[in-house]
Amino acid sequence: MTISKTCNHPSFSGKFINNQAFKDVVKYAKETNQLQALDNALNRINNANKGDILIIHGRTPAGVYSNFNMNKRAVQNLGAETPEKASFNGILDLAQLGKMFKKLVGGDVVENINVNDIFKKYTV
């Protein structure tokens, strides 16, 4: 008898889980003509540390919240009028690969891009 452990959701780069919160962010970016900024930020995160990022946002009596979860770590982005805007701004902050991103991934940033990827992506 052979027992194997298979991961059904392999992760090759930093990606966001496609849930309602992520759809809200994309809709917000489209409505505010900021799809290019969102795409640039997502591309930067995609080429960084491996893992799946879950966005959870909403409203409470205390105000708007936006949480980003990865593995057992979480960061929060506050201070926006709507949950969608808070999450959008949080994605832009994460794309800077600074303190917020390092806290989420639990260490240093690891770029997952190489020379061949550059040639394949940007040349014909």
Backbone torsions as a table, in degrees:
resi	resn	phi	psi	omega
1	MET	NA	125.8	180.0
2	THR	-109.7	128.7	177.4
3	ILE	-110.7	128.0	177.9
4	SER	-129.2	151.6	177.9
5	LYS	-110.5	116.6	-178.6
6	THR	-115.2	130.3	176.6
7	CYS	-85.8	120.4	-179.3
8	ASN	-80.7	-13.5	-179.3
9	HIS	-127.6	71.4	-179.5
10	PRO	-65.1	144.4	-177.6
11	SER	-119.1	120.8	-178.8
12	PHE	-106.9	-9.8	178.6
13	SER	-163.8	177.0	178.9
14	GLY	-73.1	113.8	-179.6
15	LYS	-131.6	154.9	178.1
16	PHE	-95.9	142.4	176.5
17	ILE	-74.7	132.4	-175.7
18	ASN	-80.0	83.2	177.7
19	ASN	-116.6	-175.9	-177.4
20	GLN	-62.7	-37.4	179.8
21	ALA	-62.2	-42.8	178.5
22	PHE	-65.6	-40.1	177.1
23	LYS	-62.3	-37.4	176.7
24	ASP	-62.2	-39.6	179.8
25	VAL	-65.8	-43.6	179.4
26	VAL	-63.8	-42.1	177.6
27	LYS	-62.1	-43.6	177.8
28	TYR	-60.3	-44.4	-180.0
29	ALA	-62.8	-39.1	178.9
30	LYS	-66.4	-45.3	-178.4
31	GLU	-65.9	-27.5	-178.5
32	THR	-103.6	13.7	178.8
33	ASN	55.4	44.5	-179.9
34	GLN	-124.2	25.5	-179.9
35	LEU	-61.5	-36.8	-179.9
36	GLN	-65.2	-41.7	177.5
37	ALA	-63.4	-41.7	178.3
38	LEU	-64.4	-45.0	179.5
39	ASP	-60.6	-43.6	178.8
40	ASN	-61.1	-43.6	-179.7
41	ALA	-65.4	-44.6	179.9
42	LEU	-64.2	-37.5	178.0
43	ASN	-63.9	-42.0	179.5
44	ARG	-64.1	-43.5	179.0
45	ILE	-67.5	-37.9	180.0
46	ASN	-60.6	-32.3	-179.4
47	ASN	-89.6	5.5	179.6
48	ALA	-103.9	-159.3	-172.6
49	ASN	-45.4	147.2	179.5
50	LYS	-75.1	144.5	175.3
51	GLY	146.6	163.5	178.7
52	ASP	-103.0	131.4	-178.9
53	ILE	-108.9	127.6	178.8
54	LEU	-107.4	127.7	175.6
55	ILE	-99.0	132.5	172.4
56	ILE	-129.8	121.3	178.9
57	HIS	-140.2	163.6	-179.5
58	GLY	172.0	-164.1	179.8
59	ARG	-123.2	145.2	172.3
60	THR	-131.0	170.6	175.6
61	PRO	-58.2	-26.0	179.1
62	ALA	-79.4	-16.3	179.4
63	GLY	137.2	-161.9	-176.8
64	VAL	-87.2	141.6	175.0
65	TYR	-133.6	154.8	176.2
66	SER	-147.7	117.2	-179.2
67	ASN	-113.8	141.0	174.2
68	PHE	-116.6	123.4	-177.2
69	ASN	-118.7	136.6	176.2
70	MET	-144.9	121.2	-174.4
71	ASN	55.5	-120.1	-179.6
72	LYS	-106.8	17.0	-178.6
73	ARG	-112.9	154.2	179.1
74	ALA	-147.1	147.6	171.0
75	VAL	-130.0	157.7	-175.7
76	GLN	-125.7	145.6	175.9
77	ASN	-126.4	121.7	-177.4
78	LEU	-121.8	178.1	171.4
79	GLY	88.2	32.0	176.3
80	ALA	-126.5	164.2	-178.2
81	GLU	-76.0	-30.6	-177.8
82	THR	-131.6	155.9	176.9
83	PRO	-60.2	-37.8	-179.3
84	GLU	-63.3	-42.6	179.8
85	LYS	-68.3	-38.7	177.8
86	ALA	-62.0	-43.4	179.9
87	SER	-69.4	-39.8	176.9
88	PHE	-59.4	-48.6	178.9
89	ASN	-63.4	-35.2	177.2
90	GLY	-64.3	-39.7	177.4
91	ILE	-64.2	-41.8	177.4
92	LEU	-62.0	-39.6	177.3
93	ASP	-65.5	-44.0	178.7
94	LEU	-60.5	-35.9	-177.6
95	ALA	-66.3	-16.6	176.7
96	GLN	-73.5	-12.3	178.9
97	LEU	55.7	35.1	-179.2
98	GLY	-98.3	-143.2	-174.4
99	LYS	-59.0	-43.4	-178.5
100	MET	-63.2	-44.7	-179.3
101	PHE	-66.7	-42.9	179.4
102	LYS	-62.0	-36.8	177.7
103	LYS	-66.7	-38.8	-179.4
104	LEU	-67.1	-42.8	-177.2
105	VAL	-87.5	-11.6	176.6
106	GLY	78.9	34.9	178.0
107	GLY	160.9	-155.7	-177.1
108	ASP	-73.7	156.7	178.5
109	VAL	-78.2	134.3	176.6
110	VAL	-118.2	113.0	178.6
111	GLU	-76.8	132.1	-179.1
112	ASN	-106.6	36.9	179.9
113	ILE	-120.1	145.3	177.3
114	ASN	-134.1	178.3	-175.6
115	VAL	-59.8	-43.8	-179.6
116	ASN	-61.9	-36.9	177.2
117	ASP	-61.8	-41.2	179.2
118	ILE	-61.1	-49.4	-179.2
119	PHE	-62.7	-44.1	-178.1
120	LYS	-65.2	-36.8	-174.6
121	LYS	-81.8	-34.5	-170.1
122	TYR	-116.0	6.5	177.3
123	THR	-128.0	162.4	177.7
124	VAL	-112.3	NA	NA
